[in-house]
Amino acid sequence: MATFRRAGLVSVSLALLASSAHAEGRFGFGRAPGAEEIAGWNIDIDREGRKLPPGRGSVAQGKALFEAQCAGCHGAQGEGGIGDRLAGGQGSLVTPKPVKTVGSFWPYAPTLYDYIYRAMPMNAPQSLKPDEVYALVAYVLNLNGLVRDDAVMDAGTLPAVKMPNRDGFVPDPRPDIR
């Protein structure tokens, strides 16, 4: 009998919670976000590089930044450590032990900017300035042999980098996600 009462109480509680999600105003909690709050989260960079910010960074600048902020986790040459391996692995995706790195697996260079900006460094995401992110992207691409030592990445040059695995993904045929 007690089990049935508990199950009934849980059902009623869940129903109240579900109905309260649709009635924020009535219960006095929740609010619509302001334009400034939305802009703070609307930071995605797509595969074409749309919404890449102004700025620029060179391989040399990226190397210095990487050594100071990234090598502790990703290794001095991007070989991995407590963080993922970032370099190498080209040609390994068709082997029994694929090595998924920026140079072997990543399909679009602008999304590397998006990821680094959003998630790195792990202890302070979104703390890097656009020039720093461009520099890190340039350096990681250089580690993988995808850009020259004198490369400078910006909103024009980054989308032009053709990643080796760009065509290695199957397009999603659902019309509602395009």
VENWOKA-V513152 format. One record per backbone hydrogen bond with DSSP energy under -0.5 kcal/mol. NH is the residue of the N-H (numbers start at 1). CO is the residue of the C=O. Records with the same first field share a line. If there is no record, write none. Layout:
NH: CO + CO
This chain:
5: 1
6: 2
7: 3
8: 4
9: 5
10: 6
11: 7
12: 8
13: 9
14: 10
15: 11
16: 12
17: 13
18: 14
19: 15
20: 16
21: 17
22: 18 + 19
23: 20
27: 23
28: 24 + 25
29: 24
38: 34
39: 35
40: 36
41: 37 + 38
42: 38
43: 41
46: 44 + 50
49: 46
52: 49
57: 153
59: 151
62: 58
63: 59
64: 60
65: 61
66: 62
67: 63
68: 64
69: 65
70: 66
71: 66
73: 70
74: 70
75: 71
78: 75
80: 74
81: 83
83: 73
86: 78
87: 78
92: 89
94: 91
95: 92
98: 95
100: 98
101: 99
102: 86
103: 86
105: 101
106: 101
109: 161
111: 108
112: 108 + 109
113: 109
114: 110
115: 111
116: 112
117: 113
118: 114
119: 115
120: 116
124: 121
126: 117 + 120
127: 124
132: 129
133: 129
134: 130
135: 131
136: 132
137: 133
138: 134
139: 135
140: 136
141: 137
142: 138
143: 139
144: 140
145: 142
146: 141
147: 141
151: 148
153: 57
155: 55
158: 154
160: 157
161: 158
162: 160
163: 161
165: 106
166: 163
168: 165
173: 171
177: 174
178: 175
